[in-house]
Amino acid sequence: MNAQSNTRENSTSRRDFLKQTSGALAGAALAGAITTRAYAGGQNMIKVALVGCGGRGTGAAANALSTEGPTRLVAVADVFPQRLESSLKSLSKQFARQVDVPADRQFVGMDGYKKAIDLIAPGGVVLLATPPAFRPIHLEYAVAKGCHVFMEKSFAVDAPGIRRVLRAGEAAEKKNLKIAGGLMSRHYIPLEQAVQHLHDGLIGEVITCWAYREHGSVGFSPRPEGMSELANQIRNYSCFTWLNGSFILDWLIHNIDVCCWCKDAWPVSAQGQGGRQVRTKPDQLFDHYSVEYTFGDGTRLLAQGRHMDNCWGFFGDIIHGATGSAVLGEGIPDPRIFKGHQQTSDKLIWEYDGPRCNAYQHEHDLLFDAIRSDKPYNETERCAYAAMAGILGRMAAESGKLITWEEAMASDLELAPGLDQLTMDSEPPVGPDARGSYPIAMPGKTKVL
Protein backbone atom coordinates (compact mmCIF):
# COMPACT_ATOMS: atom_id res chain seq x y z
CA MET A 1 0.00 0.00 0.00
CA ASN A 2 1.34 3.41 -0.94
CA ALA A 3 1.96 5.62 2.10
CA GLN A 4 0.10 8.57 0.63
CA SER A 5 -3.13 6.60 0.28
CA ASN A 6 -3.08 5.06 3.74
CA THR A 7 -6.32 6.56 5.05
CA ARG A 8 -6.29 4.49 8.23
CA GLU A 9 -3.02 6.13 9.25
CA ASN A 10 -4.07 9.58 8.14
CA SER A 11 -7.15 9.45 10.36
CA THR A 12 -5.25 8.83 13.58
CA SER A 13 -5.19 11.93 15.79
CA ARG A 14 -3.62 12.78 19.12
CA ARG A 15 -7.03 12.22 20.69
CA ASP A 16 -7.29 8.74 19.13
CA PHE A 17 -3.76 7.96 20.26
CA LEU A 18 -4.72 8.66 23.87
CA LYS A 19 -7.37 5.93 23.69
CA GLN A 20 -4.94 3.16 22.80
CA THR A 21 -4.13 0.68 25.52
CA SER A 22 -0.80 1.12 27.24
CA GLY A 23 2.01 -1.28 26.34
CA ALA A 24 4.72 -2.67 28.54
CA LEU A 25 7.27 -0.21 29.89
CA ALA A 26 10.52 -0.10 27.97
CA GLY A 27 13.57 2.06 27.50
CA ALA A 28 16.08 3.50 29.91
CA ALA A 29 16.15 7.07 31.17
CA LEU A 30 18.64 9.46 29.65
CA ALA A 31 22.07 9.56 31.22
CA GLY A 32 23.16 12.48 33.37
CA ALA A 33 25.02 13.31 36.52
CA ILE A 34 23.27 13.08 39.90
CA THR A 35 24.39 15.79 42.26
CA THR A 36 21.78 15.62 45.03
CA ARG A 37 19.89 12.80 46.67
CA ALA A 38 16.37 14.17 47.26
CA TYR A 39 13.83 11.94 45.57
CA ALA A 40 10.51 10.18 46.13
CA GLY A 41 10.69 6.50 46.97
CA GLY A 42 8.49 3.93 45.31
CA GLN A 43 5.62 4.19 47.80
CA ASN A 44 5.90 7.86 48.72
CA MET A 45 3.07 10.17 47.71
CA ILE A 46 4.02 12.46 44.83
CA LYS A 47 2.15 15.75 44.72
CA VAL A 48 1.15 17.02 41.29
CA ALA A 49 0.23 20.52 40.10
CA LEU A 50 -1.35 21.26 36.73
CA VAL A 51 -0.61 24.58 35.03
CA GLY A 52 -2.76 24.96 31.93
CA CYS A 53 -6.10 23.15 32.15
CA GLY A 54 -7.00 22.73 28.47
CA GLY A 55 -7.47 19.39 26.78
CA ARG A 56 -3.78 18.54 26.61
CA GLY A 57 -3.16 19.61 30.19
CA THR A 58 -6.11 17.57 31.43
CA GLY A 59 -4.82 14.60 29.45
CA ALA A 60 -1.35 15.00 30.95
CA ALA A 61 -2.84 15.08 34.45
CA ALA A 62 -4.74 11.88 33.74
CA ASN A 63 -1.51 10.26 32.57
CA ALA A 64 0.37 11.44 35.67
CA LEU A 65 -2.33 10.09 37.99
CA SER A 66 -2.26 6.74 36.12
CA THR A 67 1.41 6.03 36.85
CA GLU A 68 2.49 3.40 39.37
CA GLY A 69 2.78 4.48 42.98
CA PRO A 70 0.67 6.99 44.92
CA THR A 71 0.05 10.35 43.25
CA ARG A 72 -2.28 13.20 44.11
CA LEU A 73 -3.32 16.30 42.19
CA VAL A 74 -3.28 19.10 44.76
CA ALA A 75 -3.22 22.36 42.76
CA VAL A 76 -4.33 23.71 39.39
CA ALA A 77 -3.86 27.01 37.58
CA ASP A 78 -5.26 28.57 34.42
CA VAL A 79 -6.19 32.03 33.16
CA PHE A 80 -9.77 30.91 32.43
CA PRO A 81 -11.89 29.82 35.43
CA GLN A 82 -14.35 27.87 33.30
CA ARG A 83 -11.55 25.80 31.77
CA LEU A 84 -10.10 25.11 35.22
CA GLU A 85 -13.50 23.99 36.47
CA SER A 86 -14.09 21.75 33.46
CA SER A 87 -10.71 20.09 33.86
CA LEU A 88 -11.22 19.43 37.57
CA LYS A 89 -14.68 18.04 36.95
CA SER A 90 -13.34 15.58 34.38
CA LEU A 91 -10.36 14.52 36.49
CA SER A 92 -12.39 14.21 39.70
CA LYS A 93 -14.82 11.89 37.96
CA GLN A 94 -12.02 9.62 36.76
CA PHE A 95 -9.65 9.87 39.74
CA ALA A 96 -11.92 10.64 42.68
CA ARG A 97 -9.44 9.49 45.34
CA GLN A 98 -6.44 11.22 43.77
CA VAL A 99 -7.84 14.70 43.16
CA ASP A 100 -7.67 16.94 46.21
CA VAL A 101 -8.00 20.50 44.95
CA PRO A 102 -10.24 22.65 47.14
CA ALA A 103 -11.10 26.20 46.10
CA ASP A 104 -8.09 27.71 47.86
CA ARG A 105 -5.78 25.62 45.65
CA GLN A 106 -7.40 26.68 42.37
CA PHE A 107 -5.58 29.66 40.91
CA VAL A 108 -6.79 31.91 38.11
CA GLY A 109 -4.61 34.55 36.45
CA MET A 110 -1.19 35.04 34.94
CA ASP A 111 0.59 34.47 38.26
CA GLY A 112 -1.38 31.34 39.15
CA TYR A 113 1.49 29.11 38.09
CA LYS A 114 3.64 30.44 40.92
CA LYS A 115 1.01 29.69 43.55
CA ALA A 116 0.40 26.17 42.21
CA ILE A 117 4.12 25.37 42.03
CA ASP A 118 4.75 26.78 45.51
CA LEU A 119 2.21 24.30 46.94
CA ILE A 120 4.13 21.24 45.70
CA ALA A 121 7.69 22.52 46.07
CA PRO A 122 10.15 21.03 46.57
CA GLY A 123 9.96 17.54 45.11
CA GLY A 124 6.54 17.67 43.48
CA VAL A 125 5.75 17.32 39.79
CA VAL A 126 4.36 20.24 37.81
CA LEU A 127 2.66 19.66 34.47
CA LEU A 128 3.20 22.65 32.17
CA ALA A 129 0.57 22.79 29.43
CA THR A 130 -0.04 26.48 28.75
CA PRO A 131 0.57 28.06 25.31
CA PRO A 132 4.25 27.58 24.38
CA ALA A 133 5.21 31.24 24.82
CA PHE A 134 4.96 30.83 28.59
CA ARG A 135 6.94 27.58 28.81
CA PRO A 136 10.39 29.12 29.51
CA ILE A 137 9.00 31.33 32.29
CA HIS A 138 7.14 28.51 33.99
CA LEU A 139 9.99 26.02 33.58
CA GLU A 140 12.48 28.43 35.15
CA TYR A 141 10.24 28.96 38.15
CA ALA A 142 9.55 25.25 38.65
CA VAL A 143 13.25 24.39 38.57
CA ALA A 144 14.11 27.27 40.90
CA LYS A 145 11.57 25.89 43.38
CA GLY A 146 12.97 22.35 43.15
CA CYS A 147 10.14 20.68 41.23
CA HIS A 148 10.25 17.92 38.66
CA VAL A 149 8.58 18.89 35.37
CA PHE A 150 6.56 17.52 32.52
CA MET A 151 6.42 20.22 29.84
CA GLU A 152 4.14 19.89 26.85
CA LYS A 153 5.40 20.86 23.42
CA SER A 154 6.24 23.33 22.06
CA PHE A 155 8.87 24.53 24.48
CA ALA A 156 9.45 28.14 23.35
CA VAL A 157 8.56 30.35 20.40
CA ASP A 158 11.84 32.16 19.73
CA ALA A 159 15.59 31.78 20.25
CA PRO A 160 15.75 33.78 23.51
CA GLY A 161 13.09 31.44 24.89
CA ILE A 162 15.03 28.39 23.76
CA ARG A 163 18.12 29.64 25.54
CA ARG A 164 16.10 30.12 28.73
CA VAL A 165 14.82 26.56 28.47
CA LEU A 166 18.35 25.22 27.99
CA ARG A 167 19.62 27.13 31.03
CA ALA A 168 16.72 25.83 33.12
CA GLY A 169 17.55 22.30 31.99
CA GLU A 170 21.16 22.73 33.07
CA ALA A 171 20.01 24.01 36.47
CA ALA A 172 17.67 21.03 36.80
CA GLU A 173 20.55 18.67 36.09
CA LYS A 174 22.58 20.17 38.93
CA LYS A 175 19.62 19.81 41.31
CA ASN A 176 18.88 16.20 40.30
CA LEU A 177 15.45 17.22 39.03
CA LYS A 178 13.74 15.16 36.34
CA ILE A 179 12.47 16.91 33.21
CA ALA A 180 10.27 15.24 30.58
CA GLY A 181 9.04 16.84 27.36
CA GLY A 182 5.86 16.16 25.44
CA LEU A 183 7.43 14.75 22.28
CA MET A 184 5.58 11.52 22.92
CA SER A 185 6.62 9.98 19.59
CA ARG A 186 10.08 9.47 21.08
CA HIS A 187 8.45 7.07 23.55
CA TYR A 188 6.20 5.22 21.11
CA ILE A 189 7.67 1.72 21.23
CA PRO A 190 6.85 0.74 17.61
CA LEU A 191 8.55 3.93 16.41
CA GLU A 192 11.52 3.41 18.74
CA GLN A 193 12.06 0.01 17.13
CA ALA A 194 11.65 1.35 13.61
CA VAL A 195 14.19 4.14 14.16
CA GLN A 196 16.62 1.68 15.72
CA HIS A 197 16.42 -0.43 12.55
CA LEU A 198 17.23 2.68 10.49
CA HIS A 199 20.18 3.48 12.74
CA ASP A 200 21.33 -0.14 12.34
CA GLY A 201 21.44 0.36 8.56
CA LEU A 202 18.39 -1.59 7.39
CA ILE A 203 17.86 0.84 4.48
CA GLY A 204 21.42 2.12 4.26
CA GLU A 205 22.41 5.73 4.79
CA VAL A 206 19.44 8.06 5.29
CA ILE A 207 19.38 10.37 2.26
CA THR A 208 16.16 12.40 2.49
CA CYS A 209 13.46 12.95 5.09
CA TRP A 210 9.96 14.29 4.44
CA ALA A 211 7.79 15.61 7.28
CA TYR A 212 4.12 16.20 6.46
CA ARG A 213 1.11 17.66 8.20
CA GLU A 214 -1.65 18.26 5.66
CA HIS A 215 -5.25 18.61 6.87
CA GLY A 216 -8.23 20.95 7.18
CA SER A 217 -8.10 24.49 8.46
CA VAL A 218 -7.15 25.34 12.04
CA GLY A 219 -10.16 26.54 14.00
CA PHE A 220 -10.73 30.04 15.33
CA SER A 221 -13.28 31.17 17.92
CA PRO A 222 -14.75 34.66 17.48
CA ARG A 223 -14.20 37.04 20.36
CA PRO A 224 -17.18 37.01 22.76
CA GLU A 225 -18.65 40.32 23.85
CA GLY A 226 -16.85 41.61 26.92
CA MET A 227 -13.73 39.47 26.50
CA SER A 228 -10.43 41.33 26.39
CA GLU A 229 -8.19 41.22 23.35
CA LEU A 230 -5.47 39.44 25.31
CA ALA A 231 -7.83 36.78 26.65
CA ASN A 232 -9.21 36.14 23.18
CA GLN A 233 -5.72 35.68 21.74
CA ILE A 234 -4.76 33.26 24.51
CA ARG A 235 -8.01 31.36 23.91
CA ASN A 236 -7.03 31.14 20.22
CA TYR A 237 -3.33 30.65 20.90
CA SER A 238 -2.80 28.36 17.89
CA CYS A 239 -3.58 31.33 15.66
CA PHE A 240 -1.10 33.91 17.01
CA THR A 241 2.63 33.60 16.37
CA TRP A 242 3.75 35.17 19.66
CA LEU A 243 1.83 32.47 21.54
CA ASN A 244 2.43 29.29 19.54
CA GLY A 245 5.44 30.13 17.37
CA SER A 246 3.63 29.36 14.08
CA PHE A 247 2.00 26.34 12.47
CA ILE A 248 5.34 24.83 11.42
CA LEU A 249 6.59 24.86 15.00
CA ASP A 250 3.57 23.95 17.08
CA TRP A 251 1.90 21.55 14.64
CA LEU A 252 4.83 20.01 12.73
CA ILE A 253 7.25 19.73 15.65
CA HIS A 254 6.67 16.01 16.19
CA ASN A 255 7.38 14.96 12.64
CA ILE A 256 10.29 17.37 12.19
CA ASP A 257 11.72 15.91 15.40
CA VAL A 258 11.19 12.33 14.19
CA CYS A 259 13.01 13.08 10.93
CA CYS A 260 15.96 14.51 12.85
CA TRP A 261 15.86 11.43 15.10
CA CYS A 262 15.98 9.15 12.05
CA LYS A 263 18.88 11.16 10.65
CA ASP A 264 20.47 11.37 14.13
CA ALA A 265 21.32 15.01 13.49
CA TRP A 266 19.97 18.55 13.72
CA PRO A 267 19.88 20.76 10.62
CA VAL A 268 22.58 23.33 9.99
CA SER A 269 20.45 25.66 7.84
CA ALA A 270 17.02 26.17 6.32
CA GLN A 271 15.35 28.06 3.50
CA GLY A 272 11.74 27.93 2.53
CA GLN A 273 8.46 29.63 1.94
CA GLY A 274 5.02 30.00 3.36
CA GLY A 275 2.05 32.27 3.22
CA ARG A 276 -1.59 32.96 3.82
CA GLN A 277 -3.37 32.10 0.61
CA VAL A 278 -6.94 31.15 1.48
CA ARG A 279 -7.31 31.82 5.21
CA THR A 280 -9.55 34.76 6.11
CA LYS A 281 -9.79 34.37 9.91
CA PRO A 282 -8.68 37.45 11.88
CA ASP A 283 -5.34 36.08 13.09
CA GLN A 284 -1.68 35.74 12.09
CA LEU A 285 -1.61 32.19 10.81
CA PHE A 286 0.14 31.17 7.61
CA ASP A 287 -1.97 28.43 6.01
CA HIS A 288 0.95 26.71 4.27
CA TYR A 289 4.69 26.14 4.75
CA SER A 290 7.37 24.37 2.74
CA VAL A 291 10.81 24.46 4.34
CA GLU A 292 13.97 22.73 3.13
CA TYR A 293 16.44 21.93 5.90
CA THR A 294 20.04 20.92 5.21
CA PHE A 295 22.04 18.63 7.48
CA GLY A 296 25.78 18.85 7.99
CA ASP A 297 26.48 16.10 5.46
CA GLY A 298 24.47 17.87 2.76
CA THR A 299 21.39 15.66 2.90
CA ARG A 300 17.96 17.29 3.19
CA LEU A 301 14.74 17.33 5.15
CA LEU A 302 11.62 18.88 3.65
CA ALA A 303 8.87 19.90 6.06
CA GLN A 304 5.55 20.56 4.39
CA GLY A 305 2.53 21.82 6.29
CA ARG A 306 -0.86 22.97 5.07
CA HIS A 307 -4.18 23.49 6.78
CA MET A 308 -6.69 24.08 3.99
CA ASP A 309 -10.06 22.46 3.46
CA ASN A 310 -10.72 20.17 0.48
CA CYS A 311 -7.04 19.48 -0.21
CA TRP A 312 -4.83 16.37 -0.23
CA GLY A 313 -4.05 15.19 3.27
CA PHE A 314 -1.24 13.23 4.83
CA PHE A 315 0.14 13.14 8.36
CA GLY A 316 3.47 11.38 8.85
CA ASP A 317 7.09 11.06 7.74
CA ILE A 318 8.63 9.41 4.70
CA ILE A 319 12.31 8.44 5.06
CA HIS A 320 14.44 7.45 2.08
CA GLY A 321 17.70 5.58 2.54
CA ALA A 322 20.25 4.31 0.04
CA THR A 323 18.48 0.93 -0.31
CA GLY A 324 14.97 1.43 1.04
CA SER A 325 12.40 3.66 2.67
CA ALA A 326 10.20 3.96 5.75
CA VAL A 327 6.78 5.34 6.60
CA LEU A 328 6.56 6.44 10.24
CA GLY A 329 6.12 9.38 12.62
CA GLU A 330 3.16 10.98 14.34
CA GLY A 331 0.00 10.07 12.48
CA ILE A 332 1.42 6.64 11.56
CA PRO A 333 0.42 4.16 14.30
CA ASP A 334 1.99 1.24 12.43
CA PRO A 335 5.48 2.24 11.19
CA ARG A 336 6.79 0.16 8.30
CA ILE A 337 10.08 -0.23 6.46
CA PHE A 338 10.37 -1.20 2.79
CA LYS A 339 12.94 -2.43 0.33
CA GLY A 340 13.32 0.25 -2.33
CA HIS A 341 11.30 3.44 -2.57
CA GLN A 342 7.82 2.19 -3.40
CA GLN A 343 5.90 1.64 -0.16
CA THR A 344 3.88 -1.36 -1.34
CA SER A 345 3.04 -4.54 0.57
CA ASP A 346 5.30 -6.73 -1.59
CA LYS A 347 8.29 -4.54 -0.63
CA LEU A 348 7.66 -4.66 3.13
CA ILE A 349 10.71 -5.82 5.13
CA TRP A 350 9.74 -4.78 8.68
CA GLU A 351 6.67 -3.91 10.68
CA TYR A 352 6.01 -3.85 14.41
CA ASP A 353 4.39 -6.99 15.83
CA GLY A 354 4.41 -6.28 19.57
CA PRO A 355 1.69 -5.08 21.95
CA ARG A 356 -0.08 -1.77 21.46
CA CYS A 357 1.49 1.25 23.12
CA ASN A 358 0.06 4.49 24.46
CA ALA A 359 2.95 6.91 24.03
CA TYR A 360 1.26 9.62 26.11
CA GLN A 361 1.06 7.28 29.09
CA HIS A 362 4.47 5.78 28.49
CA GLU A 363 6.25 9.15 28.64
CA HIS A 364 4.73 9.79 32.08
CA ASP A 365 5.49 6.26 33.26
CA LEU A 366 9.14 6.84 32.44
CA LEU A 367 9.23 10.21 34.19
CA PHE A 368 7.60 9.03 37.41
CA ASP A 369 9.68 5.86 37.47
CA ALA A 370 12.82 8.01 37.20
CA ILE A 371 11.62 10.14 40.11
CA ARG A 372 10.80 7.16 42.31
CA SER A 373 13.96 5.25 41.39
CA ASP A 374 16.24 8.30 41.39
CA LYS A 375 17.36 7.69 37.81
CA PRO A 376 18.89 10.47 35.72
CA TYR A 377 16.18 11.84 33.42
CA ASN A 378 16.42 15.14 31.60
CA GLU A 379 14.99 15.60 28.09
CA THR A 380 15.41 19.37 28.05
CA GLU A 381 18.17 19.70 25.46
CA ARG A 382 16.59 17.35 22.93
CA CYS A 383 13.20 19.04 23.32
CA ALA A 384 14.71 22.51 23.00
CA TYR A 385 16.57 21.57 19.84
CA ALA A 386 13.43 20.05 18.30
CA ALA A 387 11.62 23.32 18.97
CA MET A 388 14.57 25.25 17.58
CA ALA A 389 14.29 23.31 14.33
CA GLY A 390 10.70 24.48 14.02
CA ILE A 391 11.66 28.05 14.91
CA LEU A 392 14.45 27.96 12.31
CA GLY A 393 11.90 26.86 9.71
CA ARG A 394 9.54 29.70 10.64
CA MET A 395 12.35 32.24 10.47
CA ALA A 396 13.40 31.04 7.02
CA ALA A 397 9.87 30.98 5.60
CA GLU A 398 8.76 34.29 7.09
CA SER A 399 11.89 36.14 5.95
CA GLY A 400 12.48 34.38 2.65
CA LYS A 401 16.15 34.06 3.60
CA LEU A 402 18.50 31.14 4.09
CA ILE A 403 19.14 31.06 7.85
CA THR A 404 21.81 28.98 9.57
CA TRP A 405 21.27 27.18 12.85
CA GLU A 406 23.95 29.33 14.48
CA GLU A 407 22.33 32.56 13.28
CA ALA A 408 18.93 31.44 14.54
CA MET A 409 20.24 30.31 17.92
CA ALA A 410 22.05 33.63 18.41
CA SER A 411 19.01 35.75 17.56
CA ASP A 412 17.85 38.18 20.26
CA LEU A 413 14.51 38.88 18.57
CA GLU A 414 11.65 38.17 20.98
CA LEU A 415 8.12 37.68 19.70
CA ALA A 416 6.68 38.99 22.96
CA PRO A 417 9.14 41.25 24.80
CA GLY A 418 8.35 41.68 28.48
CA LEU A 419 6.21 38.56 28.64
CA ASP A 420 7.26 37.97 32.24
CA GLN A 421 5.41 41.14 33.28
CA LEU A 422 2.23 40.45 31.31
CA THR A 423 -1.05 40.49 33.28
CA MET A 424 -4.59 39.83 32.13
CA ASP A 425 -5.09 43.62 32.08
CA SER A 426 -2.17 44.15 29.69
CA GLU A 427 -2.38 44.87 26.00
CA PRO A 428 -1.20 41.86 23.94
CA PRO A 429 2.10 42.04 22.01
CA VAL A 430 0.14 42.34 18.73
CA GLY A 431 -3.22 43.91 18.05
CA PRO A 432 -5.65 44.40 15.17
CA ASP A 433 -5.66 47.43 12.94
CA ALA A 434 -8.72 49.53 12.17
CA ARG A 435 -10.00 46.83 9.82
CA GLY A 436 -9.54 44.09 12.39
CA SER A 437 -6.49 42.60 10.64
CA TYR A 438 -3.34 41.48 12.45
CA PRO A 439 0.28 41.88 11.27
CA ILE A 440 1.28 39.04 8.93
CA ALA A 441 4.87 38.10 8.13
CA MET A 442 5.93 39.16 4.62
CA PRO A 443 8.81 37.21 3.03
CA GLY A 444 11.52 39.57 1.79
CA LYS A 445 10.45 42.23 4.29
CA THR A 446 10.02 40.61 7.70
CA LYS A 447 13.10 40.72 9.93
CA VAL A 448 13.73 37.58 11.98
CA LEU A 449 17.31 38.10 13.23
N, C-alpha and C positions, 0 to 999 in steps of 0.2 A: 504493500500500500504506500502510495506517495505521501510524504509528510504533509504536503500542503493541502491534501484532501482529507486529512484525518479529523473528521468532525467530532468524534468522541473526545479527542484530546483538546480540540479547540474549545469545547464547551466547559471544560473544567475551570472553575474559578476558585479564588481563595476561600470563599464561603463553602464550596463543595469540599475542598481539601480538608477543612476543619472537621467534616463529618466522617472522614475515613477512620477506621479503627486503628488504634496505636499499635505499632510493631514492637518487637523486642528492642531493648536498649542496646546501642552499639556505639563504638567510637570512643576514643580517649580525649580528655580535655587537653587544650593547648598548653604547651610547656611554658614555664615562666618561673622566676625566682620567688620564693616565699620569704618574706621578711618579718612578718608578725605571725602570732599563733592564735588570734581570736577567730573562732569559727563555731558554727552550730553543729552539735553532734547529731547522730542519726535520729534520735528520738526527742530532741529539743524542739520546742515550738518556734517556728520562724514567722515573724510578723511581716505582713505585706501591706504596702501602700500603692494605690493606683492613682496615677496622675494622667488625666486624659481619659474620659469615660465614654468615648464613642464606641463604635462596633469593634474596632481592633483592640482598643484598650480593654473592653469587657471580655473579649475573647482571650486576651493575654492573662487576665485575672483568673478566668476559668481554668486555663492551662496551669497556672501557678498553683491553684488550689487542688489540682488533680495530681500533683507530684507525690511521690512517696514520702512519708513522714508527716508529722503534724504541721499544718500551716493555718494562718488566720489572717483574713483581710481586716485591718483595723482602721484604715483611713483612706479617704478618696478626695480628689480635687479635680475641678473642672471650672471653666469660665461660664458654663451654662447650667443653671440649677436643674432644669428639666432633663438634661442629658445625664447628669449625676444621679438623679432619682430613678430614671429608667434603668441605668446600669445596675444600681443597687437592688432594684426590684428583681431583675433577671438573675443576678448572682445569688441573692438571698433565697430565691425559689429553688435553685439548683444545689446550693451549698449552705443550707440553713444553719448547720452547726459550726461553719467556718467563717461566717460573715458576722462581724461584731463592729458595726459602724454606726454608733448613735449620732444624733444630730450635731453634737459638739465635736465630732471628728469628720464632718463633711464640710469641705472648704470650697467656696466659690470665689473666683476672682483671679487676677494675674499672679498674686502672691500666694495662692493656695498651695502650690507645690512645696513651698518652704514649710508650711505648717504640717502638711501630711508627712513629709520626710522627717521633720523633727520628732514626730511621734514614734517612729520606728528606729531612729538612730540611737546608738550605732548597732550594726549587725543585722538590720532588717533588709528586706528586698523591696526596692521601689521599681514599679513598672512604668516606664515613660512612654506615653502613647499620644502626646499632643502633636499638633502640626510640626513638621521637621525644623522650622526656624527656631523653635524654642529648645531643641534637644541639647545643644551645647551648654546653655545656661542651666538647665535642669540637671544635666549630667555632672557638671562642675559642682553644683551644690550637694548632690547626693554623695559624691566621692569625698568632698570636704567634711561631710557629716559622718563618714564611715559606713555607708550603706552599699550593699551589693546592688547591681542594676541589671534589669532587662530593658533595653532601649529598642523601640520599634524603628524600622526604617522609615524615611531616610534620616540620616544622622546629622545633617547640616545642609544649608542651601548655598553656601559660598565658601571660598577658601579661608577667610578668617575664622569662620565657624568650624571648619575641618581642623584647623590648627588648635582650636580650643578643645575639641574632642580628643585629639591626639595627646595633648598635655594632660587632660583629665585621665586618660587611659594610663599614662605613665605614672601619675600620682596613685591611681588605684593599684597598680602593680606593686608599688612600694608599700602600700598599706595591706597587701594580701586580700584585696577586695576582688570579687568575681564580677566580670562584666560580660553579658551576652547581648548579641545584636540580632534584630529580627530578619536576618537573611536566611529564612527557614529552609530554603533549597539546599543550603550547605549541610543540613542535617536530615535530608531526605535519603534514606538508606538506598533505595534503588538508584538514585542519582549519584550518591557517593560511590557505589560500585561501578557505575558506568564511567565516571570520570577516572577512577583508578585504572580501568582497562585502557582508557586513552593514554594515561600517563605511562602505562606499561608498554605502549607501542602497538596496540591492536590494529590501529589504522595508520601506523607510521607517524611521521612528523605532522603536527597540526598546521595546516596551511592557511585556512580561512575560517572565520567564525561569523555567524549571522544571528543577530538578536532581533526578534520581532515582537511587537505588541500592536496588533491591528484589530480594532473593534469599533463599536458604535461610540457616539459622542459622549463625552464626560458631562455629567449632569450639573445643573446650576439651579439654586433655589432663589427666587426673587426675594428682595428685601422686604420683610414685613413692616407694616406701619409702626413707627415708634422704635424700631431697632436701630442702633447706631451703625455708622459706616464700618467701624472697626469690627464690631460683633458680626456683622453680615459677612465681612471678608473672612474672618476666622471660621464661620459656619461653612463657607464655601472655599476652604483653604486650598483645595485641589486646583482652583482656578486662578490663584494669585501667586506670582513668581516669588515674591518675598516670603511667602509662607511655605510653599512646597518645593521651590527650586526648579519648577518646570515639569512638564510631562515626561521628558526624557530621563530626568532624574528620579522622580517619585514613582513613576509607573513602569519604567524600563529597568530600574536598578537591579532587579533580580536576574534578568536574563543577560544584562551586560556583565554582572558579576560572575554568572555561570560561565560565560565565554572566557573571561579572564582566568577563571579557575581551570577550565579545560586547557587553556594555553599555558597556564602556570606563569603568568606575567601580567603586569599592568602596562597600559599603553604609554608611549612616549610623546605622542602628539595626536591631534585630531583636527579635521576640517569637515565642514558639512553645511547643511542648509535646513531651513525649516520656515514655517510661516503660518499664516492664519487665512486660509483660503475660503472656507465655507462657514466657519463659526461666526455667529452673530450675537452670542451671549455677552452681556456687559462685564467682561473680565479681561485677563491678560493672556489667556491660554493660546499658544500655538496649537493648531490642530494636526500638524504633521512635522516630523523630523526625519532626516536621513544623515547620519554622521558616520564618517569613515575614520576609524582609529588605526594608528600604526603602532606595532610593537617594535621592540628594539632590534629584532632580527629582520625587520622589513615586512613581515606578514601582517595581514589586515583583519580588522573586525568591523563589520558594518552593522550599525544599530538603526533599525527602521521602526518608527512609531507613527501611528495614525489613529485618530479617533473621529471617524466620519461614518455617518449612517449609510447603509446600502452599498458598502464597498467590500472588497475581498478581505477576509479575516484570517489571521493566524497568530498563535500565541505560543512561542517556544523558541528554541535555538536549533540551528543547523550547523554542524561542525564538519568540515572537510579536512581529511588527512591525506597523506601521500598515497595510501592504498585503499581508503574507505571513508565512510562518513557516519555521522550519528545524529539522531533526533532526540533532543532532551531539553531540560530546563523547566522553568515554571510554566505551567499550562500543559505539560507533557507528563501525565502520571505514570506512563509506562515507557521509560527511555529505551531506545533500541540502537544497536550498532550494526552497520551494513558493510559488506564487501563492495567496493566501488562507490559510485556517487549517485546511483539510483536507489532510492529508499523503497524497494519493493520486497515483498515477502520472500521471494526466492533468493534474495541477496542477504537475508538476515543472518548474522553470525553471533549475536548476543542479545538476550533480553533478560530482564530480572524475573526470577521465579521464586522469590522468597515471600514472606508474609507481608501484608499491607502495612503501611507506615504513615502515621500522622506526624508530619514534620513540625507542625506548630507545637504539638505536645512534646515531641522528642527534644526540641531545643530547650524547653523548660525543664524537662527531666534531667538533661545534662547539666544545666546551670545549678539546680537545687542539689543534685548529687555532688557536684564540685564543692558547694558550700558545706554540706554535711560531712563530706569526706576530707575536707581541706585540701582539695586538689587545685593546682594552678589552673586558672580559667580566665582568659582575657581576650575577647574577640575585637577589641577596640580598633586596633590598627587595620585589620582586614576590612572591617566595616567602614572605617573612615576612607580607605582607599577606594572601595567600591563606590561610595558616594562621590568621591572626587572624580572618578571616571565619568559619572553622570554629569557632574558640574562642568567638567572639561568639555563634554559634548554640547551642553547648553551654551557655553561661552563661544565655542566655535561656530555653532549654528546662528546664534543671535548676532554675532559680529561679522560673520562671513569671512573670518580670517583663519589661517592655520595657527593653532595655539599649541605650544609644547606643554608637557606635564609640569616642567619646572616653572614656566611662566605662570601657569594657572595656580600652582601651589603657592607662589610668592605674591599673588595678587592681594592687595589690601582693600579691594572694592567690596563693601558690604551692601547687601540688598536692603537691609533694614537697620541703618545706624541707630544706636541708642536703644536697641531692643530691650536691654536689661531694665530700662527705666519706664517701659511702656505700661500704662494702666488702661483699664477699660474706658476711662474718660479721655484717653489720648486720641489724637488724629492718627489714622494709619499712615504707614510710610508712602503709600500711593493713594490717590483719590481720583474720582471721575472729573472730567471737564464739564463744561456747560451743557454738552450734549449727552452726558452720561457715559462717555467712553473713557477707558483707562489707557495709560501709556503702554504701547506695544513695541517690543524690540524690532529694530529695523536693520537688517544686515547691511553692512557697508557704512552704517552711521552709528550704531550703538557701541559704546565703549564698555569693555568687559575687563580690562586690566587697569 
